[in-house]
C-alpha cells in the first residue's frame, strides 16, 4: 500500500540527513543510520506519522499469506504437508504444539502492535505532544484507536477474552495481567471503535488507511460476533462438550461468553451497527430488482474480487466501491498470490485448493441444489451453476490463461487439466495425466490433491501468467456486503424476515441468481448461511462463522472431498497430443472421493478457541488456559 512506502521515504530522508552530518570531523559519533532512538520519534511530526504508518505492517498481507484460513475450514485443502494446518484440522493442537498460526492473529505479534498503538495514544494525548495541527492529530490518533481495536478483535475471536493492555510498560514493571472477560473485551474494543469513528469522520484519508467507515465496519463485525450463539452462556454450555472435562470451566466461562444480559438485545445492537455501515457506504450494484444475466453475474463477482486491481477485459474498476478497508499492493515483492495458489501446470504451487465440499455447495443457475445423484448433473457437473462458481473455481476443462507463455506449446486450448485421459501417442493409446495434476509432465510435486484450483483473487489478466509477475489485487479486510450479511443475520434473529429476504435477493440478483423466499427462521437461516458461504468464500469468514454458529462439528469436522476425473474415448473417436477437453471425443466421468492421506479431519470442541502457548502461560501466571487443553 502507498502509505507503507511512505515510511521508507521518510526514513530515507532521515538516513540522508545523518549521512550529511557524518561529513563533519566527528563523523564517527553519529546515531546508527538504520535505527532512530525512541525518544527522538516523538519530537518530530514526520517521524510520528511514519511510526503510525508502520503499525499497519501488523496487518501483514491480510489473508493472502501462503497458508490461508480457508484451509482450516471446509473451503480448501492445503497442498503442502508439515506446515501445521493438518494438526489444526485433526484437533491435535495443544499449548506445546500450536500447529499453524498466522502472524495476523498470533498472540505475541498482536501485542507488539498493540504496544505501538498504546505508545501513539500516550504520546499524542500528552500535553507536550509535537502534533500541533488538530486535524493531523485526530487522523493519527484515529488510526491508532482503529488499529488497536482491530488487533484486539483478532485476538478475541481466536482466543476469547485476553488481557487488556492500555499502556506501554517499562522494563521494571510487573507484566502479569489476568484475562479480561468476553464482555469486558467487547466493550473495550467497542470504545476504541467509537473513538476512531469520532476522530476520523470527515477526514480525507489516504488509500489503505483506516477511515470512519472502517471503524463502523469493525464495530458491526464485533457486535455480530458478540450476539452469536457461541458467546451466549446457555447455548454454549448446552452444546459444547469437551473430551477431557475441565474442572475449572465455570471460572473460564466469563472469558468466553456473556454471563448476563439478553441475546436479543445484542442482536438488535448488531443490526443497528450493520445498518450504520450500509447507510454510510455505497457497495456495488446492490440496488437491483431482478437478476442480471449469468455472464454479468460472473463479471460482477470477478470485479468485486479484483477490487479495482486488475486491468483484465471485462473487469469493472468501479467495483472498488465495495471495499471499506483493504490491504493494497504496489510493489512486486508484496504478493505472489497467483504463484502460491495457481495450477502447477503454469509453474505455480497449488497451495490452497478448493475441496469438493465447497464446490458441491454452489447451486444450479435456477436456484436448485446441485446433487451427485442427479444423472444429468453427475454427467455434466460444471454446467449451469451459480455464476459465482465460474469466478471462484478452476475445474477440469475450464478455460484459463495462455499456457505457452510459461510452459511451451503443450496446451493450445489453454484449459485446466486435472484428470486422466485416453490419448494417442506415437500410434498407441496411452493414459495421459493432465498438465495440472500431480502426474504433470510440467511439474509433478505441487499439483492439487482435490482436482480443483482457486480462481478468486487471482488476476484473470491474460498478460499476467508468469509466476514471478506481480498482481495488484487488494485483500478485503472489510467490504460492504459483509455488513449487509450482518444486517440480514440480525434481522432473521429478530424475526424481521421480509427485510432479510429483501437484502438476500439483492446480493443474489447482482450474482445473476434467482430470488429466494422464506417465512420462517429455520428456512431463512439455512438460506442465509449458504449465501454467506458462497459469496464470502476464501475471505476468512467461514472459519469464524461455523464456530460462532456452533455448527463446526458438522462442517469443519467433515473429511475433505476430492474429485477424480477420467476421460475415455467414445466409440470410434480418438485424439492425438496435445490433449484438450472435448465431450464430442470423450466420455468424461466424475467420481467424488473422500481421502485422508493428506489430513484426517476431526473436530474436538476445544478447537472452538485456540490454546495459549505454554510459553505465554509461563510468562504470565495470571493467564488462564482455555478449556479442553
Secondary structure as the mmCIF struct_conf table of DSSP 4:
data_model
#
loop_
_struct_conf.conf_type_id
_struct_conf.id
_struct_conf.beg_label_comp_id
_struct_conf.beg_label_asym_id
_struct_conf.beg_label_seq_id
_struct_conf.end_label_comp_id
_struct_conf.end_label_asym_id
_struct_conf.end_label_seq_id
HELX_RH_AL_P HELX_RH_AL_P1 UNK A 2 UNK A 21
TURN_TY1_P TURN_TY1_P1 UNK A 22 UNK A 23
BEND BEND1 UNK A 24 UNK A 24
TURN_TY1_P TURN_TY1_P2 UNK A 25 UNK A 28
BEND BEND2 UNK A 29 UNK A 30
TURN_TY1_P TURN_TY1_P3 UNK A 33 UNK A 34
HELX_RH_AL_P HELX_RH_AL_P2 UNK A 38 UNK A 41
TURN_TY1_P TURN_TY1_P4 UNK A 42 UNK A 43
HELX_RH_AL_P HELX_RH_AL_P3 UNK A 45 UNK A 55
HELX_RH_3T_P HELX_RH_3T_P1 UNK A 56 UNK A 59
TURN_TY1_P TURN_TY1_P5 UNK A 60 UNK A 63
BEND BEND3 UNK A 65 UNK A 67
HELX_RH_3T_P HELX_RH_3T_P2 UNK A 69 UNK A 72
TURN_TY1_P TURN_TY1_P6 UNK A 73 UNK A 74
BEND BEND4 UNK A 75 UNK A 75
STRN STRN1 UNK A 76 UNK A 78
BEND BEND5 UNK A 80 UNK A 84
HELX_RH_AL_P HELX_RH_AL_P4 UNK A 85 UNK A 89
TURN_TY1_P TURN_TY1_P7 UNK A 90 UNK A 91
STRN STRN2 UNK A 94 UNK A 94
TURN_TY1_P TURN_TY1_P8 UNK A 95 UNK A 96
STRN STRN3 UNK A 97 UNK A 97
TURN_TY1_P TURN_TY1_P9 UNK A 103 UNK A 105
HELX_RH_AL_P HELX_RH_AL_P5 UNK A 107 UNK A 124
TURN_TY1_P TURN_TY1_P10 UNK A 125 UNK A 125
BEND BEND6 UNK A 126 UNK A 126
TURN_TY1_P TURN_TY1_P11 UNK A 127 UNK A 128
BEND BEND7 UNK A 130 UNK A 130
HELX_RH_AL_P HELX_RH_AL_P6 UNK A 134 UNK A 159
BEND BEND8 UNK A 160 UNK A 161
BEND BEND9 UNK A 167 UNK A 167
HELX_LH_PP_P HELX_LH_PP_P1 UNK A 168 UNK A 170
TURN_TY1_P TURN_TY1_P12 UNK A 171 UNK A 172
BEND BEND10 UNK A 173 UNK A 173
HELX_LH_PP_P HELX_LH_PP_P2 UNK A 178 UNK A 181
HELX_RH_AL_P HELX_RH_AL_P7 UNK A 182 UNK A 200
TURN_TY1_P TURN_TY1_P13 UNK A 201 UNK A 202
HELX_LH_PP_P HELX_LH_PP_P3 UNK A 205 UNK A 206
TURN_TY1_P TURN_TY1_P14 UNK A 207 UNK A 208
BEND BEND11 UNK A 209 UNK A 209
HELX_RH_AL_P HELX_RH_AL_P8 UNK A 212 UNK A 227
BEND BEND12 UNK A 228 UNK A 228
HELX_RH_3T_P HELX_RH_3T_P3 UNK A 229 UNK A 231
STRN STRN4 UNK A 232 UNK A 232
HELX_RH_AL_P HELX_RH_AL_P9 UNK A 233 UNK A 239
BEND BEND13 UNK A 243 UNK A 244
TURN_TY1_P TURN_TY1_P15 UNK A 247 UNK A 248
HELX_RH_AL_P HELX_RH_AL_P10 UNK A 249 UNK A 253
TURN_TY1_P TURN_TY1_P16 UNK A 254 UNK A 256
BEND BEND14 UNK A 257 UNK A 257
STRN STRN5 UNK A 258 UNK A 258
BEND BEND15 UNK A 259 UNK A 261
HELX_RH_AL_P HELX_RH_AL_P11 UNK A 263 UNK A 280
BEND BEND16 UNK A 284 UNK A 285
BEND BEND17 UNK A 289 UNK A 290
HELX_RH_AL_P HELX_RH_AL_P12 UNK A 294 UNK A 306
TURN_TY1_P TURN_TY1_P17 UNK A 307 UNK A 308
TURN_TY1_P TURN_TY1_P18 UNK A 313 UNK A 314
HELX_RH_3T_P HELX_RH_3T_P4 UNK A 317 UNK A 322
STRN STRN6 UNK A 323 UNK A 327
BEND BEND18 UNK A 331 UNK A 331
TURN_TY1_P TURN_TY1_P19 UNK A 332 UNK A 334
HELX_RH_AL_P HELX_RH_AL_P13 UNK A 337 UNK A 341
BEND BEND19 UNK A 342 UNK A 342
HELX_RH_3T_P HELX_RH_3T_P5 UNK A 344 UNK A 346
TURN_TY1_P TURN_TY1_P20 UNK A 347 UNK A 347
STRN STRN7 UNK A 352 UNK A 354
HELX_LH_PP_P HELX_LH_PP_P4 UNK A 355 UNK A 355
HELX_RH_AL_P HELX_RH_AL_P14 UNK A 356 UNK A 359
TURN_TY1_P TURN_TY1_P21 UNK A 360 UNK A 361
BEND BEND20 UNK A 362 UNK A 362
HELX_LH_PP_P HELX_LH_PP_P5 UNK A 363 UNK A 363
STRN STRN8 UNK A 364 UNK A 364
TURN_TY1_P TURN_TY1_P22 UNK A 365 UNK A 366
BEND BEND21 UNK A 367 UNK A 367
HELX_LH_PP_P HELX_LH_PP_P6 UNK A 368 UNK A 370
TURN_TY1_P TURN_TY1_P23 UNK A 372 UNK A 373
BEND BEND22 UNK A 374 UNK A 374
HELX_RH_AL_P HELX_RH_AL_P15 UNK A 375 UNK A 379
TURN_TY1_P TURN_TY1_P24 UNK A 380 UNK A 382
BEND BEND23 UNK A 383 UNK A 384
STRN STRN9 UNK A 385 UNK A 385
HELX_RH_AL_P HELX_RH_AL_P16 UNK A 387 UNK A 390
TURN_TY1_P TURN_TY1_P25 UNK A 391 UNK A 392
STRN STRN10 UNK A 393 UNK A 394
TURN_TY1_P TURN_TY1_P26 UNK A 396 UNK A 397
STRN STRN11 UNK A 399 UNK A 399
BEND BEND24 UNK A 401 UNK A 401
TURN_TY1_P TURN_TY1_P27 UNK A 403 UNK A 403
HELX_RH_AL_P HELX_RH_AL_P17 UNK A 404 UNK A 407
TURN_TY1_P TURN_TY1_P28 UNK A 409 UNK A 410
TURN_TY1_P TURN_TY1_P29 UNK A 412 UNK A 413
STRN STRN12 UNK A 415 UNK A 415
BEND BEND25 UNK A 419 UNK A 419
STRN STRN13 UNK A 420 UNK A 425
TURN_TY1_P TURN_TY1_P30 UNK A 426 UNK A 427
STRN STRN14 UNK A 428 UNK A 433
HELX_LH_PP_P HELX_LH_PP_P7 UNK A 434 UNK A 434
TURN_TY1_P TURN_TY1_P31 UNK A 435 UNK A 436
BEND BEND26 UNK A 437 UNK A 437
TURN_TY1_P TURN_TY1_P32 UNK A 438 UNK A 439
BEND BEND27 UNK A 441 UNK A 442
BEND BEND28 UNK A 444 UNK A 446
BEND BEND29 UNK A 449 UNK A 451
STRN STRN15 UNK A 453 UNK A 454
TURN_TY1_P TURN_TY1_P33 UNK A 456 UNK A 457
BEND BEND30 UNK A 458 UNK A 458
TURN_TY1_P TURN_TY1_P34 UNK A 462 UNK A 463
BEND BEND31 UNK A 466 UNK A 466
TURN_TY1_P TURN_TY1_P35 UNK A 467 UNK A 468
BEND BEND32 UNK A 469 UNK A 469
HELX_LH_PP_P HELX_LH_PP_P8 UNK A 473 UNK A 474
STRN STRN16 UNK A 475 UNK A 479
HELX_RH_AL_P HELX_RH_AL_P18 UNK A 480 UNK A 493
TURN_TY1_P TURN_TY1_P36 UNK A 494 UNK A 495
HELX_RH_AL_P HELX_RH_AL_P19 UNK A 497 UNK A 511
TURN_TY1_P TURN_TY1_P37 UNK A 512 UNK A 512
BEND BEND33 UNK A 520 UNK A 520
HELX_RH_AL_P HELX_RH_AL_P20 UNK A 521 UNK A 535
TURN_TY1_P TURN_TY1_P38 UNK A 536 UNK A 538
BEND BEND34 UNK A 539 UNK A 540
HELX_RH_AL_P HELX_RH_AL_P21 UNK A 542 UNK A 548
TURN_TY1_P TURN_TY1_P39 UNK A 549 UNK A 550
HELX_RH_AL_P HELX_RH_AL_P22 UNK A 552 UNK A 555
TURN_TY1_P TURN_TY1_P40 UNK A 556 UNK A 557
BEND BEND35 UNK A 558 UNK A 558
HELX_LH_PP_P HELX_LH_PP_P9 UNK A 559 UNK A 560
STRN STRN17 UNK A 561 UNK A 569
HELX_LH_PP_P HELX_LH_PP_P10 UNK A 570 UNK A 570
TURN_TY1_P TURN_TY1_P41 UNK A 571 UNK A 572
STRN STRN18 UNK A 576 UNK A 576
BEND BEND36 UNK A 577 UNK A 578
HELX_LH_PP_P HELX_LH_PP_P11 UNK A 579 UNK A 579
TURN_TY1_P TURN_TY1_P42 UNK A 583 UNK A 585
STRN STRN19 UNK A 586 UNK A 594
BEND BEND37 UNK A 597 UNK A 598
HELX_RH_3T_P HELX_RH_3T_P6 UNK A 605 UNK A 608
BEND BEND38 UNK A 609 UNK A 609
HELX_LH_PP_P HELX_LH_PP_P12 UNK A 610 UNK A 613
HELX_RH_AL_P HELX_RH_AL_P23 UNK A 614 UNK A 619
TURN_TY1_P TURN_TY1_P43 UNK A 621 UNK A 622
HELX_LH_PP_P HELX_LH_PP_P13 UNK A 624 UNK A 626
TURN_TY1_P TURN_TY1_P44 UNK A 627 UNK A 628
#
